[in-house]
Amino acid sequence: MTDSVLIDTHDGVLTITWNEPDRLNALTADMLNAAAAAIEDASSDTRLVVITGTGRAFSSGAALGADFDGSATLDGANRLVRAMTRSPLPVISAVNGIAAGVGCSIAIAADITLAKSSGYFLLAFVNIGLMPDGGATELVAASVGRARANRMAMLGEKLPADEAAEIGLIYKSLSDEDYEAELAMLIEKLGGGPTKALSAMKKVITANTLPRLDSALDAELEGQVALFSTKDAFEGGMAFLEKRPAAFTGA
């Protein structure tokens, strides 16, 4: 894998860092699969997973462009979300800035999501004629309820990190100055915690709060692939690349 995603294990902590700051850590299928494989293949002495980004974004979502492969990117995202939620290890999302599109889905798929207060969460799919994916239809509703899930999905509005913490979408939002110290505390606490107990509680909490995650991932994949071929999705993608408002026609 290239330097687009950095994977490092130190003192039992597996750290996965999206490393495309010039494009706000937009995610490709290769990046997503590399991250998933790192979690799936974590060594027996790994105690914790941390996912974060470089620069001013956690991730702006899928890397749209002329070579965008929607199906492959979706498959990679689904693989990563499944790896995160099925892993016996605690997973922290350290959201250092923008978390949009599938980047938002991945951020909130973690067991603990910590964010800088300068960041925000955004299900931007509706703005380009698509639907949420990466498990967002299950993850958001399970965290904050149907009304707020519909707000995020259908209105496509930015949700500031402070509000995300207030409504329970994430664990905590902190000032940029306090963020690193809080993250270090979490890493020390979870990395030094009772591994078997943490694994057991994660398994049960995930089963009881995300019982339909697999079916949601499959349904999102089916729905999104169908939407890729619509005129609205084409218009949304072109409008995004040309930095202009989209003119949707419902076709």
Phi, psi and chi 1 to 4 in degrees:
 res  aa     phi    psi   chi1   chi2   chi3   chi4
   1 MET       -  146.0 -174.0   61.3 -159.4      -
   2 THR   -77.0 -175.1   68.8      -      -      -
   3 ASP   -75.8    7.7  -71.3  -19.2      -      -
   4 SER   -64.3  -26.8  -67.1      -      -      -
   5 VAL  -137.6  127.1   54.2      -      -      -
   6 LEU   -99.9  130.9  -53.9  177.6      -      -
   7 ILE  -124.6  123.3  -63.3  170.0      -      -
   8 ASP  -142.2  137.8  175.5   70.3      -      -
   9 THR  -120.8  124.5  -58.3      -      -      -
  10 HIS  -145.9  127.5 -177.7   71.2      -      -
  11 ASP    53.0   39.9  -70.4  -20.8      -      -
  12 GLY    81.7    3.2      -      -      -      -
  13 VAL  -108.8  118.1  179.8      -      -      -
  14 LEU   -89.2  115.6  167.8   61.4      -      -
  15 THR  -110.5  124.4  -57.2      -      -      -
  16 ILE  -113.2  121.4  -61.7  167.7      -      -
  17 THR  -123.6  117.5  -54.0      -      -      -
  18 TRP   -66.6  130.2  -49.7  124.5      -      -
  19 ASN  -132.6   54.5 -171.0   40.7      -      -
  20 GLU  -127.6   62.0  -72.5  -74.5   -6.8      -
  21 PRO   -61.7  -28.8   22.1  -33.7      -      -
  22 ASP   -68.2  -21.1  -69.3  -16.8      -      -
  23 ARG  -119.4   29.2   59.5  177.3 -171.0  176.6
  24 LEU    55.9   37.6  -61.0  179.5      -      -
  25 ASN    55.4   40.1  -63.2  -37.9      -      -
  26 ALA   -61.8  139.6      -      -      -      -
  27 LEU  -101.8  134.8  -59.4  169.5      -      -
  28 THR  -104.5  168.0   64.4      -      -      -
  29 ALA   -59.9  -40.3      -      -      -      -
  30 ASP   -62.2  -41.8  -74.2  -14.9      -      -
  31 MET   -63.9  -44.4  -67.4  168.8   67.8      -
  32 LEU   -65.1  -42.0  -67.3  160.5      -      -
  33 ASN   -69.3  -34.8  -79.2  -53.3      -      -
  34 ALA   -64.5  -41.7      -      -      -      -
  35 ALA   -65.4  -43.8      -      -      -      -
  36 ALA   -61.1  -45.3      -      -      -      -
  37 ALA   -61.7  -37.2      -      -      -      -
  38 ALA   -62.0  -40.1      -      -      -      -
  39 ILE   -72.5  -45.3  -63.1  172.8      -      -
  40 GLU   -60.7  -34.6  -66.0  163.3   -7.3      -
  41 ASP  -102.0   15.4  -59.7  -23.8      -      -
  42 ALA   -55.7  138.9      -      -      -      -
  43 SER   -68.8  163.1   62.9      -      -      -
  44 SER   -65.8  -20.3   58.9      -      -      -
  45 ASP   -94.6    6.4   59.3   -8.9      -      -
  46 THR   -77.9  134.4  -56.4      -      -      -
  47 ARG  -116.3  -13.5  -58.3  172.2   65.2   88.6
  48 LEU  -160.1  147.3  176.1   66.8      -      -
  49 VAL  -118.5  134.3  177.7      -      -      -
  50 VAL  -124.3  129.0  177.9      -      -      -
  51 ILE  -117.6  129.3  -56.1  177.2      -      -
  52 THR  -150.2 -174.0 -168.8      -      -      -
  53 GLY  -137.8  163.1      -      -      -      -
  54 THR   -98.0  157.1   55.5      -      -      -
  55 GLY    77.8 -146.7      -      -      -      -
  56 ARG   -99.5   12.4   62.3 -170.7 -176.8   91.6
  57 ALA  -135.2  144.4      -      -      -      -
  58 PHE   -72.1  -59.0  176.4   80.7      -      -
  59 SER  -167.6  137.6  169.6      -      -      -
  60 SER   -86.2    1.9   59.4      -      -      -
  61 GLY   110.6 -159.7      -      -      -      -
  62 ALA   -66.9  148.3      -      -      -      -
  63 ALA   -81.7   92.3      -      -      -      -
  64 LEU   -76.2  149.8  -58.9  177.9      -      -
  65 GLY   163.0 -175.8      -      -      -      -
  66 ALA   -62.4  -30.8      -      -      -      -
  67 ASP   -99.0   16.9   57.9  -11.6      -      -
  68 PHE   -65.9  125.7  174.1   62.5      -      -
  69 ASP  -110.9   96.3 -173.8  -24.8      -      -
  70 GLY   -61.1  -45.5      -      -      -      -
  71 SER   -64.2  -43.8  -65.6      -      -      -
  72 ALA   -65.6  -38.8      -      -      -      -
  73 THR   -65.7  -42.7  -58.0      -      -      -
  74 LEU   -61.9  -43.5  -87.7  172.5      -      -
  75 ASP   -60.2  -42.2  -74.4  -20.6      -      -
  76 GLY   -65.4  -41.3      -      -      -      -
  77 ALA   -64.3  -44.2      -      -      -      -
  78 ASN   -63.5  -39.8  -73.5   -0.8      -      -
  79 ARG   -61.6  -42.3  179.2 -175.7  175.3 -170.6
  80 LEU   -66.9  -45.0  175.4   54.5      -      -
  81 VAL   -62.9  -39.9  169.3      -      -      -
  82 ARG   -64.1  -41.7  -75.0 -171.8  167.7  107.2
  83 ALA   -62.0  -42.2      -      -      -      -
  84 MET   -64.0  -45.3  -67.6  170.3   67.3      -
  85 THR   -82.1  -24.7   53.5      -      -      -
  86 ARG   -89.7  -20.8  -68.9  175.6  178.1  175.3
  87 SER   -60.5  140.3  172.3      -      -      -
  88 PRO   -72.2  -10.1   26.7  -34.7      -      -
  89 LEU   -86.2  144.2  -56.1  170.9      -      -
  90 PRO   -62.9  141.4  -16.2   28.7      -      -
  91 VAL  -121.8  127.2  178.6      -      -      -
  92 ILE  -107.9  130.8  -63.6  172.9      -      -
  93 SER   -98.3  118.5  -79.2      -      -      -
  94 ALA  -101.5   94.6      -      -      -      -
  95 VAL   -87.8  101.8 -179.3      -      -      -
  96 ASN   -86.9    0.2   52.2  -60.6      -      -
  97 GLY   179.0 -132.6      -      -      -      -
  98 ILE   -63.8  134.3  -58.5  162.8      -      -
  99 ALA  -130.5   98.5      -      -      -      -
 100 ALA  -125.4  157.2      -      -      -      -
 101 GLY    57.1 -135.7      -      -      -      -
 102 VAL   -67.3  -19.4   75.8      -      -      -
 103 GLY   -63.4  -35.3      -      -      -      -
 104 CYS   -66.9  -44.1  176.7      -      -      -
 105 SER   -58.2  -46.2  -54.9      -      -      -
 106 ILE   -65.7  -40.8  -68.0  164.3      -      -
 107 ALA   -58.6  -43.3      -      -      -      -
 108 ILE   -89.2   -2.3   61.9  175.2      -      -
 109 ALA   -77.8  -14.0      -      -      -      -
 110 ALA   -69.6  162.6      -      -      -      -
 111 ASP   -73.4  -36.0  -56.6  -58.1      -      -
 112 ILE  -130.9  123.6  -58.6  -73.2      -      -
 113 THR  -117.8  116.0  -56.3      -      -      -
 114 LEU  -111.0  137.3  177.3   72.3      -      -
 115 ALA  -135.7  150.2      -      -      -      -
 116 LYS   -72.1  139.8  -71.4 -175.4  177.0 -179.5
 117 SER   -64.9  -17.6   58.4      -      -      -
 118 SER   -79.0  -10.0   59.1      -      -      -
 119 GLY   -88.3  178.4      -      -      -      -
 120 TYR  -155.1  166.0   61.8   80.6      -      -
 121 PHE  -117.6  137.8  -63.4   81.1      -      -
 122 LEU  -149.9  118.9  170.9   63.7      -      -
 123 LEU   -89.5   88.9  -65.2 -177.8      -      -
 124 ALA   -84.4    0.5      -      -      -      -
 125 PHE   -55.7  -43.7  -55.7   90.9      -      -
 126 VAL   -60.2  -27.9   69.1      -      -      -
 127 ASN   -70.8  -15.7  -60.6  -33.1      -      -
 128 ILE  -121.0   21.6   54.6  171.7      -      -
 129 GLY    75.7   25.4      -      -      -      -
 130 LEU  -123.8 -177.9  -63.9  174.1      -      -
 131 MET  -117.6  158.8   64.6  176.7  -73.4      -
 132 PRO   -60.0  146.7  -24.4   35.0      -      -
 133 ASP  -140.9 -168.1   55.2   31.8      -      -
 134 GLY    68.0   21.4      -      -      -      -
 135 GLY    86.4    4.3      -      -      -      -
 136 ALA   -59.9  -33.9      -      -      -      -
 137 THR   -64.0  -26.6   57.2      -      -      -
 138 GLU   -93.5  -44.3  171.1   85.2  -12.9      -
 139 LEU   -64.0  -45.0  -67.1  162.8      -      -
 140 VAL   -69.0  -48.1  177.2      -      -      -
 141 ALA   -62.0  -38.1      -      -      -      -
 142 ALA   -65.3  -30.3      -      -      -      -
 143 SER   -86.1  -42.6  -60.5      -      -      -
 144 VAL  -130.0    3.7  -63.3      -      -      -
 145 GLY    93.5  166.2      -      -      -      -
 146 ARG   -65.1  -43.5  178.1  171.8  176.2  -94.8
 147 ALA   -61.8  -45.1      -      -      -      -
 148 ARG   -72.1  -32.3  -70.5 -174.1  173.1  117.9
 149 ALA   -63.3  -42.6      -      -      -      -
 150 ASN   -65.0  -38.4  -79.4  -26.1      -      -
 151 ARG   -58.5  -49.9  169.9 -165.5  170.6 -172.2
 152 MET   -66.4  -42.1  -70.6 -173.1   69.4      -
 153 ALA   -74.9  -45.7      -      -      -      -
 154 MET   -86.2  -29.9  -66.2 -177.0  175.7      -
 155 LEU   -94.2  -21.5  -60.1 -178.0      -      -
 156 GLY    58.6   41.5      -      -      -      -
 157 GLU   -99.7  150.0  -61.9  173.7  -18.2      -
 158 LYS   -67.6  134.9  -65.0  177.0 -177.6  178.4
 159 LEU  -110.7  106.6 -176.9   68.8      -      -
 160 PRO   -57.2  148.6  -23.0   34.0      -      -
 161 ALA   -57.0  -38.5      -      -      -      -
 162 ASP   -61.6  -42.4  -74.5  -11.8      -      -
 163 GLU   -70.2  -36.6 -174.3  176.6   -8.6      -
 164 ALA   -59.4  -39.6      -      -      -      -
 165 ALA   -70.7  -39.8      -      -      -      -
 166 GLU   -62.5  -38.9 -177.5  179.6  -19.0      -
 167 ILE   -89.9   -4.3   65.8  175.7      -      -
 168 GLY    93.9   13.1      -      -      -      -
 169 LEU   -71.7  -33.1 -176.9   67.4      -      -
 170 ILE  -131.1  169.4   65.5  171.1      -      -
 171 TYR   -68.9  -52.5  159.9   66.7      -      -
 172 LYS  -161.1  148.0 -169.9  179.2  -74.1 -171.7
 173 SER  -117.0  132.6  169.5      -      -      -
 174 LEU  -131.6  156.0  -71.8  128.9      -      -
 175 SER   -58.5  154.4   68.8      -      -      -
 176 ASP   -57.1  -30.9  -68.7   11.7      -      -
 177 GLU   -71.9  -32.9  -66.1   76.2   18.5      -
 178 ASP   -96.3  -10.3  -64.5  -27.9      -      -
 179 TYR   -60.0  -49.3  165.7   85.1      -      -
 180 GLU   -63.1  -39.9  -66.1  -68.1  -11.6      -
 181 ALA   -66.2  -40.6      -      -      -      -
 182 GLU   -65.1  -41.8 -179.2   75.9   11.0      -
 183 LEU   -62.2  -43.2  176.5   57.7      -      -
 184 ALA   -62.0  -38.7      -      -      -      -
 185 MET   -64.1  -44.0 -178.4  -81.2  -67.2      -
 186 LEU   -63.0  -42.6  -76.5  172.8      -      -
 187 ILE   -62.4  -42.6  -69.7  172.4      -      -
 188 GLU   -65.6  -43.0 -179.1  178.0    4.2      -
 189 LYS   -69.0  -49.1 -174.3  173.1 -177.1   65.5
 190 LEU   -75.4  -37.7  -69.7  174.6      -      -
 191 GLY   -66.2  -26.7      -      -      -      -
 192 GLY  -103.0   10.4      -      -      -      -
 193 GLY   -82.8  177.8      -      -      -      -
 194 PRO   -73.8   99.5   27.6  -32.5      -      -
 195 THR   -54.5  -47.3  -54.1      -      -      -
 196 LYS   -67.3  -38.6  -69.6 -175.6  177.7  179.2
 197 ALA   -67.2  -42.6      -      -      -      -
 198 LEU   -62.2  -41.0  -71.5  168.1      -      -
 199 SER   -63.8  -43.7  174.8      -      -      -
 200 ALA   -64.8  -43.9      -      -      -      -
 201 MET   -69.5  -37.4   68.0 -179.2   71.5      -
 202 LYS   -61.1  -44.1  171.5  174.8  176.4  171.3
 203 LYS   -59.7  -44.3 -178.5  177.3 -179.6  179.2
 204 VAL   -73.7  -43.6  175.5      -      -      -
 205 ILE   -61.9  -43.6  -69.9  171.4      -      -
 206 THR   -62.5  -43.8  -59.5      -      -      -
 207 ALA   -63.2  -36.2      -      -      -      -
 208 ASN   -85.0  -23.1  -74.8  -33.8      -      -
 209 THR  -106.0  -21.8   58.5      -      -      -
 210 LEU  -127.3   52.2  -58.8  171.9      -      -
 211 PRO   -67.3  -19.9   27.7  -36.6      -      -
 212 ARG  -113.9   22.0  -63.7  172.7  -60.5  -82.7
 213 LEU   -61.9  -44.6 -179.5   57.8      -      -
 214 ASP   -60.8  -45.0  -85.3  -33.8      -      -
 215 SER   -67.8  -33.3   61.1      -      -      -
 216 ALA   -65.1  -43.7      -      -      -      -
 217 LEU   -60.0  -43.4  -70.7  165.6      -      -
 218 ASP   -66.6  -42.0  -68.9  -20.4      -      -
 219 ALA   -68.5  -39.1      -      -      -      -
 220 GLU   -62.6  -41.8  -71.0  169.7   -5.5      -
 221 LEU   -59.6  -47.5  176.3   61.2      -      -
 222 GLU   -62.3  -46.8 -179.7 -179.6   -1.9      -
 223 GLY   -66.3  -41.5      -      -      -      -
 224 GLN   -67.8  -41.9 -162.2   74.8  -63.3      -
 225 VAL   -60.4  -39.8  168.2      -      -      -
 226 ALA   -64.8  -38.7      -      -      -      -
 227 LEU   -69.6  -29.1  -72.7  170.4      -      -
 228 PHE   -55.1  -29.4  -75.6  148.2      -      -
 229 SER   -91.5    2.8   63.2      -      -      -
 230 THR   -82.9  157.2   63.9      -      -      -
 231 LYS   -66.5  -34.6  -68.1 -179.6 -179.8  178.8
 232 ASP   -63.5  -40.3  -86.2   -9.1      -      -
 233 ALA   -66.3  -39.2      -      -      -      -
 234 PHE   -62.5  -45.9  178.2   78.4      -      -
 235 GLU   -63.0  -42.5  163.7   62.0   13.5      -
 236 GLY   -62.3  -41.7      -      -      -      -
 237 GLY   -65.6  -42.5      -      -      -      -
 238 MET   -65.3  -41.8  -68.9  -58.0  -63.1      -
 239 ALA   -62.3  -39.9      -      -      -      -
 240 PHE   -62.1  -47.9  173.1   79.9      -      -
 241 LEU   -67.3  -32.4  -66.8  172.8      -      -
 242 GLU   -91.5    0.8  -65.1  169.0    2.6      -
 243 LYS    55.8   53.1  -59.4 -175.3 -178.3  -17.0
 244 ARG  -139.6  161.3   60.4  171.5  174.5   80.2
 245 PRO   -65.9  142.7  -18.6   31.0      -      -
 246 ALA   -80.3  148.0      -      -      -      -
 247 ALA  -113.6   90.4      -      -      -      -
 248 PHE   -80.7  144.4  -63.7  123.5      -      -
 249 THR  -118.7   -4.3   61.8      -      -      -
 250 GLY    81.1   16.5      -      -      -      -
 251 ALA  -109.9      -      -      -      -      -
